[in-house]
Structure formats: C-alpha cells, structure tokens
Amino acid sequence: MNTNTLHCEPVKLKLVGLDGNAYSLMGAFQRAARKQGRTAVEIKAVLDDCMSGDYNHLLQTLVKHTR
C-alpha cells in the first residue's frame, strides 16, 4: 500500500531528540501510533514505506506522518 493513499491524522511524535537509529525511530513511531489508535494496516503501510528507500527516505516518511 502506498502511504500517499492514507488519509489518517499524523501521529503525535516528536522525532527531535530520539535515537537516530532507523529501527529505533520506526519502533517509536509504531508505539506512538498504536497508543493513538492507528490500525495495524496503517502502521504497516508507513513502516513498509520507510523501509523502501534509504535513511533519508525513512526520515522524510516519518516526518510526513508525524506532527
């Protein structure tokens, strides 16, 4: 699933100050998204998109889906 087709509210997560490790960032996103009621499909779509490119793509994807 392309995350451009997702129309859910961004996850409230401050990326600044988190460990910059890719897995750590994705884990923080996943935990915050679950707590905020996102579905497993929505979370998986974002994480799959994160892993579809390089580290910069991962960061851009997380910034796009957080606030």
Secondary structure, 3 states (H helix, E strand, C coil): CCHHHCCCCCECCCCCCCCCCHHHHHHHHHHHHHHCCCCHHHHHHHHHHHCCCCHHHHHHHHHHCEC
